[in-house]
Amino acid sequence: MTDVTVVGAGPTGLMLACELRLAGVGVVVLERLTEPTEQSRGRGLHTRSVELLDQRGLLDRFLAVSETFRVGGFFGGVHKPWPDGLDTAHPYGLATSQTDTVRLLTERALELGAEIRRGSDVVGLTRHEESPAPGVTVELADGTRLRSRYLVGCDGGRSTVRKLIGVGFPGQPATVETLLGDMEATEDRETIAAVVAEVRTTQLRFGVIPDVDGKAGVYRVVVPAEGVAEDRTAAPTLDEFKQRLRATAGTDFGVHTPRWLSRFGDATRQAERYRVGRVLLAGDAAHIHPPTGGQGLNLGVQDAFNLGWKLAAEANGWAPEGLLDSYHTERHPVGAAVLDNTRAQMTLLGTDPGATALRELFAKLMDFEEVNRYVTGMITAVDVRYDVGHEVRYNGRHDVGHDQGEEGNALLGRRLRDVTLKRSGRLYALTHHARGLLLDRTGRLSVTGWTDRVDHVVDVSDELDVPAVLLRPDGHVAWAGDDQADLLDHLPRWFGPPTA
């Protein structure tokens, strides 16, 4: 019996496998497809995803196959310059094809010792909550059975795992649909660019992007569908693309030789629960929404980053009570907020006079730096904050009015950006092994009893005005202050009981 079965070898499942293996947890990843898909829907890694790649020492691999971009706001078709003062040392995103993302995460998961089984289609699931050896058994289409202590469904919006455990998926059905595909065209590039620029003055759900993913002469075509298809699992045809291009742009650009064709709608749905006993959901299995703002792949990878260390703690036997449940508590509201902002963006992308007027107003508001920074922080997920449930103490006192107390409380629950340390270099270079970290400028604190789970670094930074911070393995601040007794109260909450 393995520790964890992950169903789905997309970015979410692979990131989760990497996080679990960093903690020495046995992982088997089951993937229905026999080969990685050539479809590259998700092409953008936002700032928070860039940060977490850096936290795990993966950023250089991604920079080698990506282009950086800096677009502020990026909300509902409204693009503004990158705002000043965004709380990050990585003020950019990465244009990375999903195929490259999957390839690089697969390579890393295999390096760490994960097992990936392709051509493994899950058709059944049995939970053993009360047996002497509790766990989960999955049945594959070929009759094979695999048992593990925990199972995570990362198997997409039509998740088999979610259906098998009976978790509801409420939300709003699709009202509009968009065709998406990669293909070649006979029309010259300049003419295509001119037509696209003209059409997008009124129809922002339209685009023809040249040389997609570095493939010369291949265009990514996005065009509104005529309506919502009865069978949304059926791929559109090339003739359907041509018809919609002519209806929207007055020409089909001579498109031909499609690489892949697909469709997506504006449905928004979210799983009622992210955990049912020993079965959990992450990524699109837990939430679906329109791709506006390019948040879907990022949201899933960040789900995995939140879940990985908690599930590893549970599997390794040191998780405090409620830690694994905090995955749902922390990530469900984040998913709900993304669903809400994509609904708002779809409204802004409308073509009726009301939507046009609203978009013009929103564009003016985005010219205010504070608004731009707020929206950019929301889309890039650098503003995500979890409730860690306490205030900063100094020498046993609540000291909220103290300058350092104010900064410390502002940090609680947020991820700490990649600050530069006087002796140790960059903070994120110290987080590659997915352990907790006490960053201590006082030199008086101790994590004795937790050294198998928490690193202690005595150092200072000009960018950090608090005596000490305790970081969870995902980089979020769980505690700040200078009081040893207060620290000892909070270490067990996130890192379990001390060892002898």
ZAROMI-113094 format. One line per field, with one value per residue (C-alpha): residue number from 1; residue in one letter; x, y, z. Coordinates in steps of 0.001 Angstrom, whole numbers, plus 524288, in hexadecimal, padded with zeros to 5 digits. Layout:
REM ZAROMI-113094
markol	[NUM;...]
lumvex	[a;...]
px	[X;...]
py	[Y;...]
pz	[Z;...]
***
This chain:
REM ZAROMI-113094
markol	[1;2;3;4;5;6;7;8;9;10;11;12;13;14;15;16;17;18;19;20;21;22;23;24;25;26;27;28;29;30;31;32;33;34;35;36;37;38;39;40;41;42;43;44;45;46;47;48;49;50;51;52;53;54;55;56;57;58;59;60;61;62;63;64;65;66;67;68;69;70;71;72;73;74;75;76;77;78;79;80;81;82;83;84;85;86;87;88;89;90;91;92;93;94;95;96;97;98;99;100;101;102;103;104;105;106;107;108;109;110;111;112;113;114;115;116;117;118;119;120;121;122;123;124;125;126;127;128;129;130;131;132;133;134;135;136;137;138;139;140;141;142;143;144;145;146;147;148;149;150;151;152;153;154;155;156;157;158;159;160;161;162;163;164;165;166;167;168;169;170;171;172;173;174;175;176;177;178;179;180;181;182;183;184;185;186;187;188;189;190;191;192;193;194;195;196;197;198;199;200;201;202;203;204;205;206;207;208;209;210;211;212;213;214;215;216;217;218;219;220;221;222;223;224;225;226;227;228;229;230;231;232;233;234;235;236;237;238;239;240;241;242;243;244;245;246;247;248;249;250;251;252;253;254;255;256;257;258;259;260;261;262;263;264;265;266;267;268;269;270;271;272;273;274;275;276;277;278;279;280;281;282;283;284;285;286;287;288;289;290;291;292;293;294;295;296;297;298;299;300;301;302;303;304;305;306;307;308;309;310;311;312;313;314;315;316;317;318;319;320;321;322;323;324;325;326;327;328;329;330;331;332;333;334;335;336;337;338;339;340;341;342;343;344;345;346;347;348;349;350;351;352;353;354;355;356;357;358;359;360;361;362;363;364;365;366;367;368;369;370;371;372;373;374;375;376;377;378;379;380;381;382;383;384;385;386;387;388;389;390;391;392;393;394;395;396;397;398;399;400;401;402;403;404;405;406;407;408;409;410;411;412;413;414;415;416;417;418;419;420;421;422;423;424;425;426;427;428;429;430;431;432;433;434;435;436;437;438;439;440;441;442;443;444;445;446;447;448;449;450;451;452;453;454;455;456;457;458;459;460;461;462;463;464;465;466;467;468;469;470;471;472;473;474;475;476;477;478;479;480;481;482;483;484;485;486;487;488;489;490;491;492;493;494;495;496;497;498;499;500]
lumvex	[m;t;d;v;t;v;v;g;a;g;p;t;g;l;m;l;a;c;e;l;r;l;a;g;v;g;v;v;v;l;e;r;l;t;e;p;t;e;q;s;r;g;r;g;l;h;t;r;s;v;e;l;l;d;q;r;g;l;l;d;r;f;l;a;v;s;e;t;f;r;v;g;g;f;f;g;g;v;h;k;p;w;p;d;g;l;d;t;a;h;p;y;g;l;a;t;s;q;t;d;t;v;r;l;l;t;e;r;a;l;e;l;g;a;e;i;r;r;g;s;d;v;v;g;l;t;r;h;e;e;s;p;a;p;g;v;t;v;e;l;a;d;g;t;r;l;r;s;r;y;l;v;g;c;d;g;g;r;s;t;v;r;k;l;i;g;v;g;f;p;g;q;p;a;t;v;e;t;l;l;g;d;m;e;a;t;e;d;r;e;t;i;a;a;v;v;a;e;v;r;t;t;q;l;r;f;g;v;i;p;d;v;d;g;k;a;g;v;y;r;v;v;v;p;a;e;g;v;a;e;d;r;t;a;a;p;t;l;d;e;f;k;q;r;l;r;a;t;a;g;t;d;f;g;v;h;t;p;r;w;l;s;r;f;g;d;a;t;r;q;a;e;r;y;r;v;g;r;v;l;l;a;g;d;a;a;h;i;h;p;p;t;g;g;q;g;l;n;l;g;v;q;d;a;f;n;l;g;w;k;l;a;a;e;a;n;g;w;a;p;e;g;l;l;d;s;y;h;t;e;r;h;p;v;g;a;a;v;l;d;n;t;r;a;q;m;t;l;l;g;t;d;p;g;a;t;a;l;r;e;l;f;a;k;l;m;d;f;e;e;v;n;r;y;v;t;g;m;i;t;a;v;d;v;r;y;d;v;g;h;e;v;r;y;n;g;r;h;d;v;g;h;d;q;g;e;e;g;n;a;l;l;g;r;r;l;r;d;v;t;l;k;r;s;g;r;l;y;a;l;t;h;h;a;r;g;l;l;l;d;r;t;g;r;l;s;v;t;g;w;t;d;r;v;d;h;v;v;d;v;s;d;e;l;d;v;p;a;v;l;l;r;p;d;g;h;v;a;w;a;g;d;d;q;a;d;l;l;d;h;l;p;r;w;f;g;p;p;t;a]
px	[80000;8059B;803E7;7FCC1;7F658;7F502;7EB2B;7EF0B;7FC7B;7F98A;8009B;7F8C3;7FB06;80961;80C09;80561;80DBC;81A0B;815ED;812CE;81F95;82763;82204;8253F;8171F;814C1;80D05;806CD;80102;7F684;7F3D7;7E95A;7F0CA;7FB81;80393;80407;7FA40;7FEF7;7F427;7F9DF;7EE5F;7F4FA;80021;80230;8088B;80547;80E06;80A10;80C92;819D2;81CC4;8194A;821AC;82CE4;829D0;82C37;83816;830D6;8306F;83CBA;8373C;82AEF;8320A;839C5;82D5F;8251C;823C2;82106;815BA;81153;80307;7FC0D;7EDB6;7EBAB;7DD5A;7D1CF;7D95A;7DEE1;7EDC3;7F5E4;8046C;809E1;806CD;8111F;81268;80D12;8121E;81B0C;82937;82458;81C63;8192B;81229;81700;8117A;81389;80C71;804C5;80C15;818E1;8131A;80EBA;81BC0;823E7;81B64;81B70;82A3D;82AFF;82111;828B0;8358F;82F90;82AF7;81C9A;816B3;80E7F;805B3;7FFDD;7F455;7EE39;7DFD4;7D92B;7CB5E;7C8A9;7CC37;7CA48;7CD10;7D1AF;7D009;7CD63;7D612;7E254;7EA2A;7E1E3;7E3E8;7DE26;7DDB3;7DC34;7D819;7DD7E;7D6D3;7DF9C;7DB44;7E782;7E581;7EE81;7ED94;7F364;7F1DF;7ECE5;7E816;7E787;7DF28;7E62B;7DEB9;7D861;7CB25;7C40F;7CB24;7C82E;7CD33;7C3EA;7B860;7BC47;7BCAD;7AFCF;7B459;7AB0A;7AFD3;7A632;7A744;7A2BD;7A211;7A83A;7A0C6;7AAD0;7B51C;7C20E;7C97C;7D80B;7E21B;7EF68;7F02B;7F733;7F235;7F485;7F1D3;7FE02;80185;7FFE0;7F203;7EE5E;7F3EA;7EC67;7DF7F;7E164;7E449;7D7D8;7CF0A;7D438;7CFA4;7C230;7C420;7CE39;7CB37;7D21C;7E077;7EA28;7F7A9;8031E;80E17;80777;810CF;81BF5;81628;81873;80C5C;8031A;7F87B;7F0AD;7E2C4;7D883;7CAF9;7BD46;7B4D5;7A729;7A148;7A398;7A546;79C35;7A7B3;7B2D3;7BBF6;7BBC9;7C6C3;7C2D2;7C646;7CEF1;7C2DC;7BC9F;7C8A1;7C819;7B9B5;7BB95;7C77A;7BFDC;7B46D;7BD37;7C83A;7C2E6;7CD83;7D24E;7E093;7E1BE;7E3A8;7E797;7EF20;7EA04;7F301;7E7F9;7DA72;7D2A7;7C7FC;7C5DC;7BA7A;7B87B;7B317;7B77C;7B686;7BD30;7BDAE;7B603;7C127;7CF6F;7D0F2;7C8F9;7D09A;7DCC7;7D8DB;7DBC0;7D983;7E275;7E330;7D817;7D268;7CF34;7CB70;7C8EF;7C7A5;7CA2E;7D88C;7D76D;7E362;7EADF;7E89A;7E472;7F174;7F723;7EBF8;7EDCF;7FC8E;7FAAD;7F085;7FAF9;804E9;7FB98;7F795;804AA;80B6C;7FEFC;7FC36;80A90;809BA;7FDD1;80464;810CC;80953;80C4D;800D5;7F9C0;7EB15;7E3EF;7EFBD;7EABA;7DD2D;7E379;7E5BF;7D72C;7D5FC;7E0B9;7DF2F;7D067;7CEE9;7DA26;7D37C;7C67C;7CCED;7D2B3;7C554;7BFC0;7CA2F;7C8DC;7BA2B;7BCEB;7C6AD;7BD06;7B39D;7BE2D;7C0F7;7B306;7AFAA;7A2F4;7A2EB;7A239;7AE3A;7B593;7B28E;7B660;7C344;7C669;7C3A4;7CBC9;7D727;7D6F0;7D6C9;7E26C;7EA3F;7EA9F;7F6F8;7F062;7E57D;7EF1E;7F746;7EB3D;7E66A;7F3F7;7F5EB;7E8F6;7EBBD;7F9B7;7F5BA;80042;7F582;7F0A1;7F052;7EC9F;7E70A;7F1CF;7EA38;7F2C7;7F922;8076D;80CF5;81972;81F21;81208;80A51;800C2;80739;7FE97;801C6;81071;81640;81B91;80EBA;8075E;81057;8100D;8014F;800FB;80992;801C3;7FB5A;801F1;80CF8;819D0;8201F;82DF6;83578;84442;84B60;85855;85F89;856EC;853E7;84616;83B4F;83554;8424A;84023;832BE;835DA;83336;82534;827F0;823A3;82D01;82F48;83612;83B8E;84298;8437D;84BA5;8445A;839B1;8399C;83239;837BA;82E49;82A7F;837BD;83366;828C3;82D2A;83A00;83F4D;84699;84C6A;84DE5;848CB;84309;8417E;83465;82E87;82BA3;82760;82FD5;82C57;822A3;81EA4;81BC3;813B8;81944;810E0;81763;80BCB;80EA6;80929;80EEC;8169C;81C97;827D3;821D2;8268E;81ADC;8119F;81954;8182B;80974;808CC;8129B;809A1;7FE35;8053A;80FE6;80A1C;80FA1;81E27;826FF;82E01]
py	[80000;80D1F;819A7;82226;81FC9;82BEA;82ACE;833C1;83746;84559;850D3;84F90;84108;841DF;84D5A;845D5;839E4;8423B;84827;83ADC;834D8;84001;83B1A;82CF1;828E2;81DB6;82258;81BB0;8249D;81E88;824DA;820AC;8254C;81C7F;82831;83675;83EB0;8483E;851A6;85D6F;864CE;86B26;873DD;87D36;87B89;8871C;88D08;88440;8782D;87DCE;87F8A;871B2;86C6A;87455;86F57;86198;86473;8629A;87073;86FC3;86407;86B9E;8782D;87069;86D35;87944;88799;89125;89AB8;8A61A;8A9A1;8B0A5;8AE6F;8A508;8A4FC;8A37E;8A7FF;8B3E0;8B3D6;8BDFA;8BFBC;8B7C6;8BEF1;8C42D;8BE7E;8B0C6;8A88F;89F59;89DB4;89762;8A21E;89A89;88EC7;883F9;880C4;87217;86808;85E33;85353;858D7;85A60;84C39;8478A;84ED8;84ACF;83CBD;83CDC;84240;8389E;82D48;832BB;832DD;824D1;825EE;81AFE;81F48;81537;81981;812BD;810E0;81471;814A5;80EFD;80B5A;80F69;80937;81029;80849;811E0;80828;7FCA2;7F940;7FF32;80AB8;80F41;81031;80624;80A67;80178;803D7;8010B;7F534;7EF41;7F2E0;7F72A;80043;80346;80F0F;8160E;8227F;82657;8339B;83635;83F8E;83A4A;8466F;84CE2;8403C;8398C;82B23;82B80;8367B;82F0A;82234;82854;82F66;83D5E;84780;85101;85C5F;868B7;86F49;86841;86DDD;878C3;87B82;8731B;875E6;86DD6;86BF3;86548;86575;8655A;86AD9;87594;879C5;88841;89083;8944B;8A2FD;8A189;8987D;8A220;8AD81;8A623;8A182;8AF5F;8B454;8A97A;8AA83;8B882;8B2A2;8A3EC;8A091;89213;89167;88FD6;889B3;88844;88509;87B48;875BE;86EA5;871C7;86A3A;87271;8740B;86E3A;8773C;87656;879A9;87E11;8814E;881EC;8760D;87799;87211;86825;85A87;84FD3;84686;84E90;842E2;8427C;84A4F;85481;85262;85AA7;85E5A;86376;86BF4;8712B;87460;87BAB;882E7;887AD;88BB0;892F0;89846;89789;88DD8;88079;88414;8777E;86F7F;8615C;855F6;856C5;8519B;850BA;8569D;858CD;860D3;866F2;86DA9;8775C;86D9F;86FB4;86463;860C8;85444;8551D;84E97;84D0C;841A2;83574;82D64;82866;82D90;83B97;843F0;84E08;85627;8558B;849D5;85399;85F80;863AF;87157;878C1;87AB2;88983;88EDF;88241;87D78;86F38;86826;87128;86EB5;86003;86054;86904;85F6B;854E7;85DA5;85FBD;8517F;84ACE;84D97;84B69;83E37;83A95;83E1B;83555;82A2B;82B9F;82B8D;838EA;8411B;8485D;846AE;84E5B;8510A;84920;84F1F;85C8E;8596D;85B09;8664B;86E0B;86A7F;869E5;878A7;87B49;8731C;879DD;8872F;88325;87E7F;88BBD;8939B;88B80;88DD7;89C66;89B91;8949A;89FC8;8A98E;8A1AE;8A32C;8AA6C;8B104;8BFC0;8BD85;8B4C9;8BE46;8C9B3;8C1AA;8BDCA;8CBE6;8CFE4;8C4BE;8C87C;8D63E;8D0E5;8C85F;8D4A0;8D6BB;8D004;8CA94;8C467;8BEB8;8B927;8B333;8ACC3;8A805;8A263;89B47;89574;8919E;88C1E;8938D;8994A;88C08;88BFC;880C9;88223;87D6C;881DE;88A4E;89792;89AAF;89A33;8A09D;89B7B;8959A;8A206;8A4E1;8B097;8B407;8C28A;8C051;8C2CC;8B511;8AFF0;8B689;8B0B7;8A375;8A311;8A788;89BD9;89174;887E2;88DC6;88765;88E52;89395;88F98;898EE;89A37;8961B;89B91;88E9A;88425;88A3B;88928;8841F;87B2E;87412;86F23;86964;85F4B;853B4;8573E;85879;86298;86DD9;876BC;88304;888EE;895EF;89560;8890C;88631;87D2C;86E6E;863C3;858C2;84D64;850DB;850B5;84507;84DA2;85BC2;86248;86D40;87822;88361;88EAE;89C4D;8A33C;8B19C;8ADF3;8A818;8B022;8A59F;89E19;890A9;889AC;87B67;876ED;86B1B;86260;869D7;87698;87C8D;8835F;87B6B;88392;89003;895CE;89401;88C93;87E85;87A54;87FAB;878AB;86BE8;86DEA;86EE1;864D5;8595B;85F61;85E40;85442;84AD4;8466A;8478C;83BCA;83776]
pz	[80000;7FBF1;803B0;7F9CA;7EC9E;7E436;7D91F;7CDE5;7C883;7C50E;7CB78;7D81A;7D9F0;7D64F;7DF67;7EA4B;7E77B;7E84E;7F552;7FB29;7F6A6;7FCB0;809A8;8068C;80452;7FABD;7EEEA;7E339;7D8C8;7D02E;7C2FD;7B966;7AD53;7A834;7A3AD;7A7F2;7A072;79626;79A09;7A0E9;7A688;7B22F;7ADA3;7B8EC;7C63E;7CED2;7D929;7E473;7DC2C;7D84E;7E6B8;7EA74;7DF59;7E4F5;7F28E;7ED9D;7E532;7D85B;7D324;7CAD3;7C37B;7C036;7BCA2;7B295;7AAD6;7ADB8;7AADE;7B5D5;7B53F;7BD88;7BC00;7C6E6;7C982;7BE40;7C1D7;7B8B6;7ACCA;7B3E1;7B3A3;7BAD4;7BDC5;7C905;7D5D4;7DEFF;7EC88;7EA5C;7F5AB;7EE47;7EA5C;7DDC6;7D716;7CABB;7C54B;7BC5C;7AF07;7AFCF;7A7AA;7AF8D;7A896;7ADCC;7BB54;7BB6C;7B5F6;7C00D;7CB82;7C6AA;7C61A;7D3E5;7D966;7D38C;7D8B8;7E64D;7E51B;7E1B9;7D997;7CDEB;7C776;7BA8A;7B423;7C190;7C0FD;7CE56;7CDCD;7DBEB;7E9B1;7F709;803D6;80F8A;81AB9;8259A;8221C;829F7;81ED3;81A38;80C53;7FEBE;7F3C5;7E5AD;7DAAE;7CD1A;7C027;7BDFA;7CADD;7D26D;7E082;7E7EF;7F65F;7FD3E;80A1C;80389;7F60A;7EF71;7E385;7DA58;7CEAB;7C905;7C852;7C51C;7D065;7D1D0;7DFCE;7E398;7DDFF;7E465;7F1FA;7EFC0;7F1C3;7EC3D;7E1E7;7E287;7DA8B;7CE22;7C0FC;7B4C9;7AE04;7A363;79CF2;79662;78C62;78E79;785E7;77F86;770A5;764E6;75BCE;74DB5;7501E;75255;76033;75E56;75931;7646A;76E56;76850;7683E;77630;77AE0;77471;77982;78764;78884;78AF2;78D02;7975C;79711;789F1;786F1;77D78;7837D;77A70;77CDD;788DF;7920B;788D1;77D5C;77131;768C2;772F0;77817;784A2;78072;78A45;78520;78B17;78818;782C2;78F3D;799E9;7943A;79903;79A0F;79F61;79F96;790A9;78A69;78049;771FF;76954;76170;76DEA;7704D;76268;7639F;7706F;76B5F;75F95;76842;771D6;76969;75B94;75790;75B99;758AF;750E7;75D3C;75B27;760F0;76EE0;7799E;78378;784FA;7914A;797A2;7A4E2;7AB73;7B66B;7C044;7CE51;7D7D8;7E481;7EC59;7F8EE;80038;7FCE6;80651;8092F;812E8;80C2B;7FEC0;7FABE;7EEA7;7E867;7DC0C;7D238;7D972;7E43E;7DC1F;7CE1A;7C87F;7BBDC;7B861;7B959;7C031;7BDF3;7CBCC;7CA57;7C96B;7D3C9;7DD2A;7DBFC;7DDE1;7E9C4;7EF20;7EE46;7F4FF;8005E;80147;7FF17;80C02;813D8;80DC2;80F66;81DC9;81F17;817E3;81FF3;82CB2;83264;82D92;8387D;8397D;82F09;82671;81AE9;81C6B;81B27;80CCF;80A45;813EC;80D41;7FEF7;7FD4E;7FF92;7F626;7EBB3;7EE31;7EC90;7DF70;7DAE3;7DE9A;7D7A5;7CB35;7CB53;7CC55;7C134;7B85A;7BA9F;7B6BC;7AA5C;7A59B;79919;79D30;7A024;7AECD;7AEE5;7A627;7AF28;7BB14;7B4CF;7B181;7BF8D;7C4EC;7BC02;7C1BF;7CF8E;7CC4A;7C978;7D82B;7DCF9;7E923;7E11C;7D768;7E281;7E8FC;7DC81;7D8C5;7E655;7E51B;7D7AF;7DAE8;7E853;7EFC4;7F85F;7FD4A;80C0E;81516;822BE;82BEC;837C7;84082;84255;843F8;851C5;85672;86327;8669C;86399;858B1;8524C;846D9;84794;846BE;8394E;838A9;83E02;83315;828CF;82F46;82F67;82140;81DC3;824FB;81B96;80F9E;8083A;80A75;7FE3D;7FA98;80374;80307;80F70;8142D;81550;80F42;80210;7FCFC;805D2;7FB92;7F9F0;807D8;804D0;7FA5F;80345;80731;815BF;81F92;821E6;82D9A;828B4;83526;835EB;844CE;8461E;852CE;84DC3;84C55;84524;84D63;84C59;83E63;83788;82F6D;82987;82B2E;8275E;82FE6;828E4;830B0;8274B;82467;818B0;815A3;80F7F;81BDF;8280C;831A8;83B6E;8362C;82D5C;82CC5;81EE6;81B5E;81097;806C3;80AB3;811F2;81ED1;82A22;83534;83774;843A9;84D1E;85868;859FF;86218;857D7;84D25;854BE;8552A;84654;841A0;8454E;83E03;830FE;83375;83D3B;84A4E;84CF4;84C3D;85879]
***
